[in-house]
Amino acid sequence: MNDVPTTQLPTLLATYTPTVPRKCIHTQADIQPFADSKAFSRLLTFLIILNESVRKKKISHPCHESEQTTRILAMLNTLDTWLAEFPPLNNPQRFGNKAFREWLGKVERCAQSLQEDAFLPELHKAIPELSVYLVGSFGNGTRIDYGSGHELNFFAWLCGIAMLDGFKEGDYEAIVFRIFVRYLELVRKIQRTYSLEPAGSHGVWGLDDHQFLPYVWGSSQLIDHPVLKPKSITRPEMVEAMAGEYMYFRCIQYIHQVKRGPFHEHSPMLSDISSVLSWNKINSGMIKMYVAEVLKKVPVVQHFLFGFLFPFEH
């Protein structure tokens, strides 16, 4: 079992060899080899590093914003402005709006130039490999859906940049509080604009139709909070007041914006979790759940691709 990660990421820039990422997970039998792989260890390590970096801190926490962070934020803003070029089609569509394919097509066509602008020159040789994760971060164009596997791709893209020295240790807070928070608002806008279906949703018995990571890092933010308790998410005025500073509360706010009816009916799992006594317990539970429900679930990780940055080997 490789569930206890090392505490730091490998540094890969000096040895980087351009590699075309390939599919390695096909059936349940591939999950244990994946759990023992370097890829799994790197993803879990990055998850824990970022979890620790935001512990007990608000989104507005003054964090170091490097040039790399600033460039990626500019790229996400560009992607956001492109949505206006592809307005939703008016003809009734039961499953997702096909205009999403046009937007995603532009992202795919422009992935190279977007990243050339976003990265310092030494990272440019890794752009073809990193593009696989970036393009896969916003949803599936064929199915017009979005789920935790797409979120995983964006997380992997950030992890790849970190392993290639694009990010330094001082950037970890900003990766979550600036870049990831901005990414979440972008994908929420995409979900609403094009009515993206939940990918691989468990219906009401999943944690959330689309996201997972903001519950992991969002619960870390709230550990030992003097006022906000897990039960506070059931109070609408608390949710409204705290959504700007805490990712967990912003997730709940967004659910209220897109779903109708009593919270415990459309989100029974989150409702149950709100009765846990401490954020610390919720946080460790969310990490275990992320491993079990995302990293070790065939329907989610079968779409993840493996290359130099995320090797399927031990």
Backbone torsions as a table, in degrees:
resi	resn	phi	psi	omega
1	MET	NA	133.0	-176.9
2	ASN	-115.2	35.1	-173.6
3	ASP	-79.9	-12.6	176.6
4	VAL	-102.1	108.3	-172.2
5	PRO	-80.4	161.8	169.4
6	THR	-68.7	164.7	-173.0
7	THR	-89.9	-7.7	176.4
8	GLN	-138.2	157.2	-179.2
9	LEU	-81.4	151.0	173.7
10	PRO	-70.5	155.9	176.1
11	THR	-102.8	115.6	-167.9
12	LEU	-113.0	-2.7	-172.2
13	LEU	-60.6	-44.9	-175.5
14	ALA	-64.2	-33.9	-176.2
15	THR	-102.0	3.9	-172.6
16	TYR	-58.1	129.2	176.2
17	THR	-122.4	119.6	-179.8
18	PRO	-54.3	129.1	-174.9
19	THR	-136.8	139.0	175.2
20	VAL	-85.2	114.9	-178.4
21	PRO	-64.3	144.9	-176.5
22	ARG	-130.4	161.5	178.5
23	LYS	-79.5	131.7	179.6
24	CYS	-125.8	-16.5	-177.5
25	ILE	-104.6	117.0	-178.8
26	HIS	-119.3	-39.7	-176.5
27	THR	-136.4	175.5	178.4
28	GLN	-55.8	-31.8	-178.8
29	ALA	-62.9	-20.6	-179.6
30	ASP	-85.9	-8.8	-174.6
31	ILE	-70.3	-42.1	-179.9
32	GLN	-66.1	-44.7	173.8
33	PRO	-57.6	-37.4	176.6
34	PHE	-63.5	-44.0	-179.6
35	ALA	-62.5	-23.5	178.9
36	ASP	-96.1	2.2	-172.6
37	SER	-86.7	164.5	174.2
38	LYS	-63.8	-36.7	-179.1
39	ALA	-58.4	-49.1	-178.6
40	PHE	-60.9	-45.9	-179.3
41	SER	-60.5	-41.3	-179.3
42	ARG	-67.7	-42.3	179.4
43	LEU	-64.5	-45.0	-178.6
44	LEU	-67.1	-39.2	177.1
45	THR	-58.9	-47.0	-178.8
46	PHE	-64.6	-39.5	177.6
47	LEU	-56.8	-47.0	-176.5
48	ILE	-71.4	-40.1	178.6
49	ILE	-58.6	-48.2	-178.5
50	LEU	-68.3	-35.4	177.7
51	ASN	-59.1	-43.9	-179.9
52	GLU	-70.1	-35.4	-174.7
53	SER	-67.1	-24.7	-178.0
54	VAL	-104.9	3.7	-177.0
55	ARG	-56.6	125.7	176.3
56	LYS	63.2	25.5	-178.5
57	LYS	-123.4	145.9	175.9
58	LYS	-81.1	162.8	175.4
59	ILE	-60.0	-35.8	-178.0
60	SER	-78.4	1.6	177.9
61	HIS	-49.0	127.5	-177.6
62	PRO	-67.6	106.6	-178.6
63	CYS	-118.6	158.3	179.7
64	HIS	-63.9	127.3	176.8
65	GLU	-115.8	102.5	-177.4
66	SER	-77.0	171.8	176.4
67	GLU	-60.7	-37.8	179.3
68	GLN	-60.9	-44.1	177.9
69	THR	-61.0	-47.3	-178.5
70	THR	-60.0	-42.0	-179.3
71	ARG	-65.8	-39.1	179.6
72	ILE	-68.9	-38.5	176.6
73	LEU	-61.8	-38.7	177.9
74	ALA	-64.4	-38.8	178.3
75	MET	-63.3	-43.8	179.1
76	LEU	-64.3	-36.9	176.2
77	ASN	-63.7	-39.6	177.2
78	THR	-61.2	-46.9	179.2
79	LEU	-58.9	-37.7	178.7
80	ASP	-64.2	-44.6	-178.5
81	THR	-64.8	-28.8	179.4
82	TRP	-64.9	-23.1	-179.4
83	LEU	-57.9	-34.7	-179.2
84	ALA	-66.2	-22.8	179.6
85	GLU	-74.8	-20.1	-176.3
86	PHE	-127.3	70.3	-177.9
87	PRO	-63.1	152.8	179.7
88	PRO	-57.7	141.5	177.2
89	LEU	-72.0	143.6	-175.1
90	ASN	-78.8	-27.0	-176.8
91	ASN	-63.3	139.7	-174.1
92	PRO	-62.4	130.7	178.6
93	GLN	-131.6	124.7	-173.8
94	ARG	-70.8	-43.9	-175.9
95	PHE	-113.9	94.6	173.7
96	GLY	71.7	150.5	-178.0
97	ASN	-95.0	126.2	-172.2
98	LYS	-66.1	-14.9	176.0
99	ALA	-61.3	-22.8	176.8
100	PHE	-56.3	-37.0	-178.8
101	ARG	-62.6	-35.0	179.9
102	GLU	-67.3	-45.6	178.8
103	TRP	-61.3	-48.7	-177.9
104	LEU	-64.3	-34.6	176.3
105	GLY	-60.2	-41.0	178.1
106	LYS	-66.0	-40.3	177.5
107	VAL	-58.8	-44.6	-179.2
108	GLU	-63.5	-47.0	-179.3
109	ARG	-63.5	-33.6	-173.5
110	CYS	-101.7	6.0	-174.6
111	ALA	-56.4	-41.8	-179.2
112	GLN	-61.3	-52.6	-176.5
113	SER	-69.1	-35.8	176.9
114	LEU	-57.7	-45.0	-177.1
115	GLN	-77.6	-29.2	174.2
116	GLU	-60.7	-37.8	176.8
117	ASP	-73.3	-30.6	-173.8
118	ALA	-84.3	-24.2	-174.9
119	PHE	-110.9	153.9	169.6
120	LEU	-71.1	154.7	-171.6
121	PRO	-52.8	-34.5	-176.4
122	GLU	-64.2	-18.7	178.8
123	LEU	-90.9	-8.6	-172.2
124	HIS	-59.6	-32.0	-179.0
125	LYS	-65.7	-20.3	-179.1
126	ALA	-92.6	-1.1	-175.3
127	ILE	-58.5	-45.1	-179.9
128	PRO	-56.6	-39.8	179.2
129	GLU	-72.3	-44.3	179.6
130	LEU	-64.0	-30.5	-178.9
131	SER	-58.2	-34.5	179.6
132	VAL	-56.1	-41.6	-177.8
133	TYR	-78.9	-39.7	179.8
134	LEU	-64.0	-49.7	-177.6
135	VAL	-63.8	-30.1	179.5
136	GLY	-84.2	9.5	-173.2
137	SER	-90.2	-9.2	-168.6
138	PHE	-116.9	-4.0	-179.7
139	GLY	133.0	172.0	-179.3
140	ASN	-101.9	123.5	-175.7
141	GLY	-70.5	-29.8	179.8
142	THR	-72.8	-50.1	-176.4
143	ARG	-87.9	-11.3	-176.2
144	ILE	50.1	54.9	178.3
145	ASP	-135.5	168.5	-179.8
146	TYR	-148.1	136.4	178.0
147	GLY	-156.4	-166.9	-173.5
148	SER	-64.1	-20.6	176.0
149	GLY	-70.7	-32.6	177.1
150	HIS	-73.8	-40.3	174.3
151	GLU	-59.9	-39.9	177.1
152	LEU	-59.7	-39.4	178.7
153	ASN	-62.0	-41.4	179.1
154	PHE	-66.4	-41.1	176.5
155	PHE	-59.1	-43.7	179.1
156	ALA	-66.0	-38.4	177.6
157	TRP	-59.2	-46.1	178.2
158	LEU	-64.5	-40.1	178.9
159	CYS	-63.4	-41.7	177.3
160	GLY	-60.1	-44.6	178.5
161	ILE	-61.0	-41.4	179.6
162	ALA	-64.0	-42.2	-179.5
163	MET	-68.9	-22.9	178.0
164	LEU	-94.1	15.3	176.7
165	ASP	68.9	15.0	174.2
166	GLY	-67.6	-36.8	173.8
167	PHE	-107.2	144.8	172.1
168	LYS	-106.3	174.2	-177.9
169	GLU	-57.8	-34.7	-179.7
170	GLY	-69.0	-7.4	-178.4
171	ASP	-91.1	-9.0	-169.5
172	TYR	-57.8	-44.2	179.9
173	GLU	-60.7	-44.3	-177.8
174	ALA	-68.3	-28.6	177.1
175	ILE	-58.3	-41.1	179.7
176	VAL	-83.6	-55.2	-169.7
177	PHE	-74.1	-24.6	179.0
178	ARG	-106.2	-60.2	-173.2
179	ILE	-71.5	-52.9	-174.9
180	PHE	-67.1	-38.4	177.9
181	VAL	-62.2	-40.1	178.0
182	ARG	-67.0	-42.0	176.8
183	TYR	-58.4	-43.4	-179.8
184	LEU	-59.9	-42.8	179.5
185	GLU	-66.5	-35.6	177.2
186	LEU	-65.4	-48.4	-177.7
187	VAL	-69.2	-29.3	174.7
188	ARG	-65.8	-39.7	177.9
189	LYS	-64.4	-41.0	177.8
190	ILE	-62.9	-45.2	179.4
191	GLN	-57.9	-43.7	-178.4
192	ARG	-73.6	-41.3	-176.3
193	THR	-63.0	-44.1	-173.5
194	TYR	-110.6	13.3	179.6
195	SER	47.4	51.6	-179.4
196	LEU	-63.8	135.2	176.4
197	GLU	-71.9	152.0	171.7
198	PRO	-69.8	130.9	178.7
199	ALA	-85.1	129.7	176.8
200	GLY	54.1	34.5	-176.7
201	SER	-69.1	143.9	174.1
202	HIS	-89.5	20.2	-174.5
203	GLY	66.5	-144.3	-178.3
204	VAL	-69.2	-15.2	-174.8
205	TRP	-89.1	5.5	170.9
206	GLY	-88.4	169.2	179.3
207	LEU	-67.9	-47.2	-173.3
208	ASP	-156.8	145.9	-179.0
209	ASP	-60.7	-33.8	-169.2
210	HIS	-125.2	-41.0	-170.6
211	GLN	-110.0	163.7	172.9
212	PHE	-141.6	-46.4	-173.7
213	LEU	-58.1	-36.2	179.7
214	PRO	-64.6	-19.3	175.1
215	TYR	-77.2	-32.8	177.4
216	VAL	-67.7	-62.4	-176.1
217	TRP	-70.6	-29.5	178.5
218	GLY	-66.0	-36.4	177.5
219	SER	-73.1	-31.1	176.3
220	SER	-63.7	-40.2	177.5
221	GLN	-55.1	-33.8	-169.2
222	LEU	-94.4	-0.8	-178.0
223	ILE	-56.7	130.9	179.5
224	ASP	61.3	23.0	178.6
225	HIS	-64.4	132.3	-175.0
226	PRO	-68.0	-25.6	-175.1
227	VAL	-115.8	-46.6	-174.4
228	LEU	-78.8	118.4	178.0
229	LYS	-109.4	163.6	177.2
230	PRO	-52.2	-35.0	-179.8
231	LYS	-66.7	-21.4	-177.4
232	SER	-59.7	-22.7	-178.7
233	ILE	-68.2	-14.7	-179.9
234	THR	-87.0	-2.2	-179.6
235	ARG	-104.6	108.5	-174.3
236	PRO	-53.9	-37.7	-177.6
237	GLU	-68.9	-32.3	176.4
238	MET	-68.3	-42.8	-179.9
239	VAL	-60.4	-47.3	179.9
240	GLU	-61.8	-41.6	-176.5
241	ALA	-70.6	-31.3	-170.6
242	MET	-105.4	-6.5	-175.2
243	ALA	-61.1	-30.3	-179.6
244	GLY	-72.8	-21.0	-175.9
245	GLU	-109.2	-20.2	-174.4
246	TYR	-130.8	121.2	-176.6
247	MET	-57.3	-37.8	-178.4
248	TYR	-61.0	-45.3	-179.7
249	PHE	-69.1	-33.3	176.9
250	ARG	-65.6	-37.3	176.3
251	CYS	-60.3	-44.6	-179.7
252	ILE	-65.5	-41.9	177.9
253	GLN	-59.0	-44.0	-178.9
254	TYR	-64.7	-39.9	177.4
255	ILE	-59.2	-42.7	178.2
256	HIS	-64.7	-29.9	179.7
257	GLN	-73.3	-29.1	-174.4
258	VAL	-108.5	-10.7	-179.1
259	LYS	-120.9	151.0	179.1
260	ARG	-111.3	157.4	174.6
261	GLY	96.5	175.5	-177.1
262	PRO	-63.0	138.9	-177.5
263	PHE	-55.6	-44.2	-176.0
264	HIS	-67.2	-17.5	177.9
265	GLU	-85.7	-45.5	-178.3
266	HIS	-86.9	-18.5	-180.0
267	SER	-135.0	60.8	-173.6
268	PRO	-62.2	-32.8	-178.0
269	MET	-68.7	-45.6	177.6
270	LEU	-64.9	-35.4	177.3
271	SER	-63.3	-44.0	177.4
272	ASP	-63.1	-43.3	-177.7
273	ILE	-62.7	-29.5	-178.6
274	SER	-65.3	-13.6	178.1
275	SER	-91.2	-2.4	173.0
276	VAL	-67.6	143.7	-169.7
277	LEU	-76.8	-32.5	-175.7
278	SER	-129.7	149.7	176.5
279	TRP	-66.6	-29.7	178.2
280	ASN	-58.9	-46.9	178.2
281	LYS	-63.7	-42.9	179.4
282	ILE	-62.2	-43.0	-178.6
283	ASN	-62.5	-47.8	179.5
284	SER	-66.4	-33.8	176.3
285	GLY	-66.3	-39.5	179.6
286	MET	-65.0	-38.3	178.5
287	ILE	-64.4	-45.9	178.4
288	LYS	-61.4	-40.9	-178.7
289	MET	-67.9	-36.4	177.8
290	TYR	-62.3	-43.4	177.9
291	VAL	-61.9	-47.1	-175.4
292	ALA	-72.7	-41.7	-171.0
293	GLU	-95.6	-16.2	178.2
294	VAL	-115.9	-64.7	-173.1
295	LEU	-67.2	-27.0	-178.6
296	LYS	-110.4	15.3	179.2
297	LYS	-103.0	115.6	-177.2
298	VAL	-52.0	-48.4	-177.8
299	PRO	-58.7	-25.1	179.5
300	VAL	-87.4	-56.4	-171.4
301	VAL	-83.2	-5.7	176.8
302	GLN	-63.0	-21.5	-179.6
303	HIS	-90.3	-7.4	-178.5
304	PHE	-76.2	138.4	-176.7
305	LEU	-109.3	148.4	-172.1
306	PHE	-118.9	131.3	179.4
307	GLY	-144.0	-141.3	-179.6
308	PHE	-69.3	-41.1	-176.3
309	LEU	-71.2	-36.4	-178.9
310	PHE	-128.7	83.0	-176.7
311	PRO	-78.3	141.7	177.8
312	PHE	-77.3	-12.1	-178.3
313	GLU	-75.9	163.3	176.5
314	HIS	-57.5	NA	NA
